[in-house]
Amino acid sequence: MGIYKRWILPETLGKLEEEMISCRRCPRLVEWRERVAREKRRAYRDEEYWARPVPGFGDGRARVLAVGLAPGAHGSNRTGRMFTGDASGDFLFPALYRTGFADRPQSIARDDGLVLHGLFITAVCRCVPPENKPSKQEIGNCLPYLQEELRLLERVRVVVVLGKIAYDAMIRIFRARGSSIAPPPFSHGALWQVRESGRTGKELWILASYHPSRQNTQTGRLTRAMFGRIWRKAETLARSGE
């Protein structure tokens, strides 16, 4: 089990979330997430920031798992829900709505009533890192949470990885679990399949996309049409396993 052997396996996503929210394994990230919450952005000066590790959320029977990089300083670190309240989410959720994965095209708060259908959203790192750059050790500290989400979300057949760090994290997870894989280099639309080790031996599709960050969407590196094709492909792959 490598880096995962020290972990007690949770029985449910709820128990995993409880463990995750109380995590303080990375001193640099703890200090940064709390400093951001104290100093705040002027537009949110009257809001109480979440300022804790951000758990995944969505459909517990999801066949598609979306994996981002980390919470945004004034997005998820403020709202407490992945891709909620920032520019990346403003690009992501309309795409999910158009393909039927979400019941509305925006995500503004944990209690806004958003419902995901067949999709669970998570990230490699659960705390906001300075300059959006977690260290290799910080990524390693957090990967067991993603590993356990994969285990507990038993129906997942497609993993959409948003950005190269998430792509590399999936490679690291499966190699640590003893899977023999030869993935292609990261690129938008890169696709590979891996067979899970263990009793079930289920097959997962790994589908790569550029991250919906401003530096990609405002420069045209990632367009609405390109992103839409990723989610339609994910839906097709998920249905192929039915």
Wavefront OBJ file of the C-alpha trace (Angstrom):
o trace
v 0.000 0.000 0.000
v 3.041 2.319 0.086
v 2.144 5.821 1.282
v -1.371 4.653 2.190
v -0.537 1.899 4.669
v -0.617 4.207 7.700
v -4.244 5.176 7.089
v -7.255 3.603 8.759
v -9.764 3.032 5.979
v -13.019 4.959 6.491
v -16.316 3.176 5.948
v -18.174 6.070 4.305
v -17.532 9.307 2.476
v -18.919 11.164 5.498
v -16.296 9.688 7.814
v -13.587 10.463 5.287
v -14.813 14.061 5.118
v -14.669 14.383 8.911
v -11.076 13.173 8.955
v -10.120 15.423 6.071
v -11.578 18.635 7.502
v -9.559 18.244 10.706
v -6.263 17.623 8.859
v -3.233 19.772 9.746
v -0.492 17.674 8.139
v 1.032 20.508 6.117
v 2.112 23.471 8.321
v 2.768 25.790 5.365
v -0.709 25.231 3.956
v -2.422 25.512 7.340
v -0.724 28.873 7.927
v -1.570 30.142 4.443
v -5.243 29.088 4.333
v -5.815 30.756 7.722
v -3.917 33.916 6.811
v -6.000 34.332 3.644
v -9.150 33.974 5.762
v -7.967 36.680 8.163
v -6.826 39.174 5.569
v -9.654 38.449 3.083
v -10.351 40.101 -0.228
v -12.203 43.402 0.014
v -15.218 42.047 -1.890
v -15.660 39.347 0.767
v -14.664 41.288 3.872
v -18.026 40.625 5.572
v -17.959 36.870 4.886
v -16.639 34.146 7.147
v -14.093 32.047 5.259
v -14.103 28.247 5.448
v -10.286 28.172 5.895
v -10.083 24.387 6.341
v -9.369 21.478 4.027
v -12.098 21.341 1.373
v -13.785 17.952 0.892
v -15.099 16.583 -2.371
v -18.817 16.753 -3.097
v -21.435 15.366 -5.426
v -23.279 12.179 -6.265
v -22.239 9.220 -4.098
v -23.248 6.903 -6.963
v -21.228 8.862 -9.513
v -19.773 7.150 -12.545
v -17.546 10.172 -13.281
v -14.995 11.700 -10.923
v -13.543 15.161 -11.651
v -10.159 15.947 -10.083
v -8.844 19.499 -9.861
v -5.669 20.912 -8.357
v -6.551 22.696 -5.099
v -8.982 25.214 -3.588
v -8.777 28.822 -4.734
v -7.732 31.335 -2.083
v -10.971 33.315 -2.270
v -13.048 30.614 -3.933
v -13.188 27.215 -2.254
v -11.092 28.373 0.697
v -13.864 30.902 1.292
v -16.963 28.865 0.412
v -15.847 25.399 1.531
v -16.920 23.676 -1.693
v -14.747 22.714 -4.641
v -14.786 25.127 -7.619
v -17.376 27.283 -5.859
v -17.152 31.057 -5.873
v -14.286 31.621 -8.302
v -13.518 32.045 -12.006
v -12.631 28.382 -12.565
v -16.037 27.360 -11.273
v -17.683 30.006 -13.433
v -16.244 28.170 -16.441
v -16.734 24.625 -15.126
v -20.359 24.588 -14.003
v -21.948 25.885 -17.216
v -20.194 23.011 -19.030
v -21.498 20.531 -16.471
v -25.000 21.964 -16.784
v -24.953 21.710 -20.584
v -23.997 18.026 -20.396
v -26.451 17.124 -17.640
v -23.957 16.631 -14.813
v -25.311 19.628 -12.850
v -28.830 20.946 -12.315
v -27.780 24.590 -12.706
v -24.991 26.517 -14.463
v -23.424 28.176 -11.438
v -22.069 27.364 -7.997
v -21.872 30.233 -5.519
v -22.141 28.745 -2.003
v -22.279 25.441 -0.130
v -25.980 25.939 0.551
v -27.101 27.156 -2.897
v -28.970 23.919 -3.636
v -26.707 22.758 -6.477
v -27.152 19.060 -7.303
v -24.680 17.001 -9.317
v -25.925 14.014 -11.318
v -23.545 11.096 -11.847
v -20.542 13.245 -10.925
v -18.336 13.762 -7.879
v -15.876 16.688 -7.771
v -12.654 16.608 -5.779
v -9.025 17.749 -5.945
v -5.449 16.603 -5.438
v -4.821 19.069 -2.579
v -7.507 20.105 -0.096
v -5.876 23.299 1.207
v -5.109 26.406 -0.808
v -1.366 26.587 -1.586
v 0.535 29.856 -2.001
v 0.691 30.798 -5.712
v -1.338 27.637 -6.461
v 1.871 25.608 -6.154
v 1.749 22.755 -3.617
v 5.045 21.004 -2.915
v 5.616 17.380 -3.813
v 5.465 16.477 -0.119
v 2.184 18.361 0.347
v 0.700 16.523 -2.609
v 1.887 13.236 -1.107
v 0.316 14.082 2.242
v -3.049 14.683 0.582
v -3.162 11.879 -2.004
v -4.567 9.286 0.440
v -7.805 11.271 0.570
v -8.171 11.007 -3.202
v -7.218 7.344 -3.020
v -9.999 6.708 -0.516
v -12.572 8.612 -2.526
v -11.765 6.338 -5.449
v -12.258 3.313 -3.219
v -15.526 4.505 -1.697
v -17.039 5.731 -4.972
v -17.486 2.195 -6.215
v -19.404 3.067 -9.392
v -16.804 5.470 -10.838
v -15.633 4.418 -14.298
v -14.222 7.697 -15.667
v -11.806 10.127 -14.009
v -11.587 13.562 -15.623
v -8.322 15.149 -14.529
v -8.160 18.932 -14.792
v -4.549 19.903 -15.400
v -1.165 18.206 -15.402
v -0.732 18.063 -11.628
v -3.978 16.094 -11.320
v -2.889 13.914 -14.252
v 0.443 13.130 -12.594
v -1.311 12.461 -9.281
v -3.474 9.765 -10.858
v -0.368 8.120 -12.325
v 1.270 8.215 -8.898
v -1.779 6.669 -7.222
v -2.105 3.762 -9.603
v 1.610 3.006 -9.659
v 1.652 3.014 -5.843
v -1.170 0.479 -5.946
v 0.824 -1.829 -8.183
v -0.985 -1.149 -11.457
v 1.052 -1.560 -14.613
v 0.312 1.517 -16.708
v 1.872 3.331 -19.651
v -0.079 6.586 -19.926
v 0.476 9.032 -22.789
v 2.064 12.419 -22.049
v -0.340 14.969 -20.655
v -2.330 16.867 -23.255
v -5.872 18.117 -23.560
v -7.976 15.103 -24.487
v -5.349 12.501 -23.548
v -7.091 9.220 -22.696
v -5.906 5.976 -21.154
v -7.349 3.022 -19.317
v -6.176 1.278 -16.183
v -7.414 -1.881 -14.501
v -7.853 -1.559 -10.768
v -5.951 -4.059 -8.650
v -7.828 -6.059 -6.024
v -10.875 -8.250 -5.968
v -13.102 -6.292 -8.356
v -10.445 -5.454 -10.919
v -12.670 -2.762 -12.480
v -11.405 -0.740 -15.417
v -11.181 3.046 -15.241
v -10.820 5.566 -18.031
v -8.552 8.532 -17.298
v -9.445 11.556 -19.441
v -7.311 14.714 -19.346
v -8.336 18.334 -19.783
v -6.609 21.647 -19.384
v -7.575 23.186 -16.061
v -10.379 25.797 -16.349
v -8.211 28.490 -14.761
v -8.228 32.063 -15.984
v -4.761 31.680 -17.459
v -6.177 29.002 -19.762
v -9.686 30.299 -20.459
v -8.824 33.974 -20.948
v -5.954 33.182 -23.298
v -8.006 30.814 -25.447
v -5.910 27.802 -24.561
v -9.123 26.220 -23.247
v -12.304 27.209 -25.043
v -15.919 26.479 -24.202
v -16.124 24.096 -27.178
v -12.974 22.205 -26.146
v -14.227 21.826 -22.592
v -17.655 20.720 -23.727
v -16.142 17.922 -25.773
v -14.358 16.610 -22.668
v -17.599 16.283 -20.707
v -19.490 14.721 -23.608
v -16.660 12.198 -23.953
v -16.788 11.483 -20.210
v -20.534 10.867 -20.435
v -20.066 8.493 -23.379
v -17.325 6.527 -21.616
v -19.367 6.294 -18.426
v -22.367 4.939 -20.325
v -20.249 2.390 -22.182
v -19.725 0.507 -18.927
v -23.426 0.158 -18.162
l 1 2 3 4 5 6 7 8 9 10 11 12 13 14 15 16 17 18 19 20 21 22 23 24 25 26 27 28 29 30 31 32 33 34 35 36 37 38 39 40 41 42 43 44 45 46 47 48 49 50 51 52 53 54 55 56 57 58 59 60 61 62 63 64 65 66 67 68 69 70 71 72 73 74 75 76 77 78 79 80 81 82 83 84 85 86 87 88 89 90 91 92 93 94 95 96 97 98 99 100 101 102 103 104 105 106 107 108 109 110 111 112 113 114 115 116 117 118 119 120 121 122 123 124 125 126 127 128 129 130 131 132 133 134 135 136 137 138 139 140 141 142 143 144 145 146 147 148 149 150 151 152 153 154 155 156 157 158 159 160 161 162 163 164 165 166 167 168 169 170 171 172 173 174 175 176 177 178 179 180 181 182 183 184 185 186 187 188 189 190 191 192 193 194 195 196 197 198 199 200 201 202 203 204 205 206 207 208 209 210 211 212 213 214 215 216 217 218 219 220 221 222 223 224 225 226 227 228 229 230 231 232 233 234 235 236 237 238 239 240 241 242
